[in-house]
Structures are given as C-alpha cells and as structure tokens.
Amino acid sequence: MVFLIVLAALIVWAVAAAVVTVVRDGYGPLPTRTGTERVAAPAARSAR
C-alpha cells in the first residue's frame, strides 16, 4: 500500500516537473523521444 502511494507520488512529481519545464522554457509538447535532455538543460542553466 505504501509502495503504491510512493509510486503515485513519484509519477505526479515527474509529470509536474515536465509540465513546469515545458511551460517555463516555452517549449511546445514534449517530443515522443525521451525528454531528459530538455529536462536537464534548464537545471544546468540555472546552476550556472
């Protein structure tokens, strides 16, 4: 039961992070390929 709650929270967090990244950087819908590079780029930019 706890595992399901944690899994659901991780999924919600991942979706929210992707949406925030897309909205903040002004991208259109995420590409069908993996969006890791688009998610990692803003973090790398803000770290500098």
C-alpha positions in Angstrom: 0.0 0.0 0.0 2.8 2.4 1.0 4.6 1.4 -2.2 1.7 2.4 -4.3 1.4 5.7 -2.6 5.1 6.4 -3.1 4.9 5.3 -6.8 1.9 7.5 -7.4 3.7 10.5 -5.8 6.7 9.9 -8.0 4.6 9.8 -11.1 2.8 13.0 -10.2 6.1 14.7 -9.4 7.7 13.7 -12.7 4.7 14.9 -14.7 4.6 18.2 -12.7 8.3 18.7 -13.3 7.9 18.0 -17.0 5.0 20.5 -17.3 6.9 23.2 -15.4 9.9 22.7 -17.6 7.9 22.9 -20.8 5.9 26.0 -19.6 8.9 27.8 -18.2 11.1 27.3 -21.3 8.3 27.9 -23.8 8.6 24.6 -25.5 5.6 23.0 -27.3 4.5 19.5 -26.3 7.3 17.2 -25.3 8.7 15.2 -28.2 7.9 11.5 -28.5 11.5 10.6 -27.7 12.8 10.9 -24.1 12.6 14.4 -22.8 15.6 14.0 -20.4 17.8 16.4 -22.3 15.1 19.1 -22.2 14.5 18.5 -18.5 18.2 18.6 -17.7 19.1 21.7 -19.7 17.1 24.2 -17.5 18.7 22.7 -14.3 22.2 23.1 -15.8 21.5 26.6 -16.9 20.1 27.7 -13.5 23.0 26.0 -11.7 25.5 28.3 -13.5 
